[in-house]
Amino acid sequence: MNTVKDGVHDHIALDPLAEALVDTPAFQRLRHIKQLSTVRLVYPSANHTRFEHSLGVYHLASQALDSLGVRDERARHVRAAAVLHDIGHGPYGHQTEDVIMRHTGEHHDEIHDLLSGTEAAAALRDHDCSPERVADLVAGDGELGQLVSGELDVDRMDYLVRDAHHTGVPYGTIDTGRLVRQLRVRDGELVLAEGNVQTAESMLLARSLMNGVVYRHHVSRIAGAMLERGAERIVDGGVPIEAFRRFADHDLLFALREHAPTLGRRIEERDLFKRALWVGQETVPAGVAEFPRESIREAEADVAERADVPEEQVLLDVPSLPSMREANARVVVGGVVQRLETASELVAALRAGERSRWRLGVYTPGEHVDDVASAARDVLGIAEKDA
């Protein structure tokens, strides 16, 4: 086996199929998609890519399979899925996912069509693997699919420790070695063995802390909203969605120069919009926190008109309401499989923390902040003392 030196897991040994998949265009493209997209505008060292992350996921999946005693063709398919699990991401990863979803109806882990007819599919067949079965595993199907995409998946384990390493924020540090060794399969479900409630809690806590400090940092949120708006203009400007979703990060920045030059310049130069409003869930009227896209655009137009600023200079950012998928992780307690939210008193506190950190944002260039803030309060029904 060839090995790759990794900054997080040290040496990663690649089996022959993994070697073949790494050399395909679909996987090499991941060298040019940053793992943390706009977060690197906050943390300058966060320049790691989905390429190295995917190798880390493969490494942890291999360890977990060895611990579970899974061998031969089942293991080969899961390891392949771990390698390929991120090839469905568009440029800037999650920041353009909603745009791609609206136009294709496909989430980034739905890779059946993307894999069909590619060199990666040919490599899978050459090593007696079914591309369809690998794509199913990437989507989380079956008991071993949960290892790639589930509440206890190795994807989450790798990105937490890798993102913590590259940002310099220590909160994502978890014991991946214990996690992968304590995984079991019970009645078709991936679970953590007896005595591991705290092990599961550590991953939940790490994710919650990283959400607040890294993943949902307000600067990244602002840049992400600007980037999504620019991506919409690229697709509306005639770039086919299938071509767009295969862009690398630099392709997106280049396309912005033609289709949304002002936004593109601002993103490249980190000349970002500012917060006109930044308010919590308790201050947002019922319904606004669940605005569909059409209502968001209507509200933006209304705010811009009232503030007498160009419509493209008002962005309303309404994130999805907090959820904690990890709370559904299953752990064995007293010989019985339980959901973590049942077994752990910590989950309720972390849920409350997630709710308290939720923020609705309205962004605009700095010179318009006061006027846009006043107009946005009127349009959204937010009292001045709350904004």
N, C-alpha and C positions, 0 to 999 in steps of 0.2 A: 504493500500500500504506500502511496505517496502521502506526505503529511504537509499541512499548512500551519505556519506559525501564526497564532492568533493572540491579540493583546489581552483577551479576557480568559480564554480557556487554555492558553499555552499551545500545545501541539494538537492539531485535529487530523486524525488519520482518515483518508478518503478511500472508500472501497472503489472497485473498478467502475461501477455504475455512477457513483457520485462524481468521479473524475470525468466521465464522459458528459454528464449533465452540466458540470461547471464550464466546460468548454463550448457549450451551445450559445448562440446569440441571445436566446431568451434569458439565460442566466447572466451572461456577461453584461447585459443592459443594466443589471442591478448595481454594477459598479458606479453608475451615474445617477442613482437615485438616493439621496441622503435619507437616512433612517428618521431623522428628526425634523426634516423639512424646515419650517420657519423658526423652530426653536433655536437653531444655530445663530439667529439674529440676536439672541439673548445670551447664549453660552457659546463663546467663540470656538471652543475646542470640540463642539458637538458636530463634527464633520464626518462621522462614520456613515457607512452606507448599508443598504439592504443586502448587498453582496456578502459582506462579512457577517451580518446578522444571520443570514440564511445558513451560512456555514456553521455558526454557533448552534442554530436550531437542529441542524443535522447531527452535530456532535452530542447534544443532550438527548436527542431521540435515540441515538445509538446506545448511549448509556442506559436509558430507560428500558429499551428493548432487551438488552443483556440482563438487566435486573429482573425483568418480567419473565425471562426464559423464552422469549419469542425468537424463533430462528427461521432460516431458509426464506422461502418466497414471501411469507407474510412480513418478515422483517425488511426484506428488500423493498417491498412496495411502500412501507411506512418511511423508510429512510429516504426514498426518492421523493415522497410527498413533502418531507421536511425540507429537502433541498429546494423544491420548486414552489413552496407555499406562498411566496411573495411575488411570483412573476406576473400576477394579475394586477399589481399596483400600477397606477398611472403616474405621471410626473408629480413630484412633491407628495407622493404617497396619499395619505388620508386627506390632504388639503384639496385635492381635486376629485375625491371619491364621489361626492354628491353630484357633481357635474356629470361624471361618467355614468353613474347610476340612473340619472334622469333620462339620459339619451339611449342607454343600452338595457336598462333594467337588471344589470348584473353587478353584484358585489365583487370586491377584489378577490375573494376566495372561490369564485365560480370560474374555473379556468378550463372547462371542457373545450369550449370553442377556441380559446387561445392556444391550447396545446395541440389541437388537431392539425395534422399535416406539417408539424415543425420538426426541426432537427432533434429537439428534446424528445418528441414522441418516438422518433426513429431510434434514438439511443435507448429509450425504455424497452422497445420491442427487441432490440439487439441483445438486451440482457434479460429477456423473458419476463418483462413486466408489461402490464396492461395500462396504457395511458388513461383509459376511462376509469379504471380502478384507482389509479394514483390521484386523478382529479376528484374522485369521490372522497378519498381520504383527506385531501386538502380542504374540502368543504366540511370536514368533521364527521363524516358518516361512519357508523360502526364503532365498536368498542375501542379499536386502535386509532380510528380517526380522531377520537377525543384527545389523543396524545398530541396531535398536530393543531387541532382547533377545538378547544373546550375550556372548562373552568380550571383544569389543572394542566394546561398544555405547556409544552416546552418552548413554544413561541414566546409566551408571556415571561417565562423564566429567563430566557436569554435577553429579551429587550430590556427588562428591568435592570439586570446587572450591567449590561452593555451601555445603556443610557446613563446610568449612574457613573460608570467609569469615565465616559467621555465628557459628560457635563461637569464632573467634579462634585456632583451632588451625591452624598452618601446614602440617601434614604432608600434607594432601590436595591441595596445590597441584601441579597437573600442567600440561603444555603442551598444552592442548586443540587449539590451532591446528595444531601439528605433527601430532598424532594424527589429526585428521580429514583433513589434507592427504596423509598417507602411507597412507591406507587404499586397498586394491586388492581386486578380486575375481579369485580364481584357482580355476578348476575348481569353481565354485559355492560357494566359501568366502571369507569376508571375512578378509583378511590385511593385515599391515603390510609395506610395501615393503622392499626390500633396505636394510641399514644402520640398522635400527630396533629391534634387540634392546634397547638401552638405553631407547628410547622406551617399549616394552612393559614393561620392568622398572620404569620410573618409576610406571606405573599400579598395578602389583602391589605395589610398596613403599608407595605412598600408601595403598592399601586396607589393607594390613597394619598400618601405623602408626595409621590412623584407627580400625581395629578395637579396638586396645588402649587408646587414649586417649579415644575418643569413643563408638563404637557399642556397646562391651561394658563400659562403665564400670559399676562395681558398683552405684552408686545407680540408674542407669537400669535395670539388670537387676532390682533389687528392686522398683522401681515397676512395671516391666513384668509381673513375676510377679503382683503384686497386682492390676494392671489386668486381666490375663487371667482371673484367678479371679473378679473382679467381672463380667466379660463373660459368663462361663459362667452365673453366677446370673441375669443379665438374660434370657438365652435360655431357661434352665430355668424362669424365672419366667413365661414365657408370651409374651414378645416374639417374633414370628415372625422367623426368621433372615433372610428377604428384607428385612424392615423394618430389622433390626439392621445389616445390611451396608451400608445406605444412610444410616446415621447419620453425622453430623459429630461432631467431637470433643466439642463442647458437649452434643450429644444424649446421648452416652455418659455424661458426668459427671452429667447430669440424671437419667438412668435409674438410675444407681448409688444415688442418694438414696433411691429406692424399693426396689430389689432387693438392695442391699448397702450400707446406709447407713454402716456403720462403715468399710468399705474406701473408700467414696467420699469420706468426710470426710478420711481419712488421706491419700489421693492429692491432693485439692484443697489441703490445708493442708501438704503435704510432711511429714507426720508418719509416716514410713515405718518398716517393719519393719527390724530389724538383722540382721547376719550372725551366725548361730550356728555355721555351718560354711562354709568357703570353701577348697576343696581341689582340687589339681591331678589330672590324669588318672593320673599315676603312683601315686597313693595310693588311688585308687578301685578297689575289687574288680572283677574281670572281670564284665561283665554289667550292673552298676549304671549305667555310663555310657550304656548303650543301653536303659535301662528304657522300656517303652511307657507310655502315659498311665495305664493301669489299675494298673500296678505302682507308679507314682509316687504315685497316690492312696492305695494300700494302705500304702505306706511312711509317708506323711504321717499317716495315721490311727494307725499303730503308734507312731510317734514321739510324737504328741500324747497317746496313752494312757499311755505310759511316763513322759512328762514331766508328766502331770496338768495339761494345758492344753487349752483348747477346740480342737477339730480345725481350725477355720477360722483359727487363729492359727499354723499351721505350714505353710510353703510349701517344697516341694522343687523346686529349679530345676536341671534337667538339660539343658543346651544340647546341640545336635547336635555331633558331633565335628567338628573343624576340617576344612575343605575350602578349596581355592583354585581356584575356577573360572577365574580369570584365567590360571592356569598353562597352561590349554589353548589360550590365544590363539595364533594362527598368525602366524609371521613368516618372511620370505624370507631365507635365509642361503645365500650361494653359489649363488643361482639356484634353490634347493630350498626348498619350504615345509616348515617344521618347527614343532612345538609349542614354546612358550616354555620349558616344563620341560626339553626336550631341548637347546635352544640356550643356556640360561642357567644358570650355576653358582649364581646368586643364589637361584633358586627353592627349592633344597633347604634353604638356610639360613632362608628365610622360612617354609617349611613347619615346620621345627623350632621356630621362634619362635611360630608359631600354636599348636602342640601344647603348648608350655611355658606359654602364657598361658591355656589352657583351664581353667575352674574350675566345679566343682559347688558350688551354694549351697543352704544351708538357712536360711530367714529366719523371724523371729518378732519380736513386740514386745520391746523392750529388757529389760523386767523378767523375761522368760523365757529369755534367751539361754543362761545356764549350764545350766539343766535340759534345754532342748531340744538343746543341743550334746551333752551326755552321752548322751541318749536316741538322737539321730541317729547317733552313732558306733556304738552298740550295734546299731541296726537295720540300718545300711548296712555294718557290718563295717569301719569305719575306725579304725585305732589312734590313741590320743590324741596321740602324738607327731607324727602326720601332719596333724592337724586344725587 
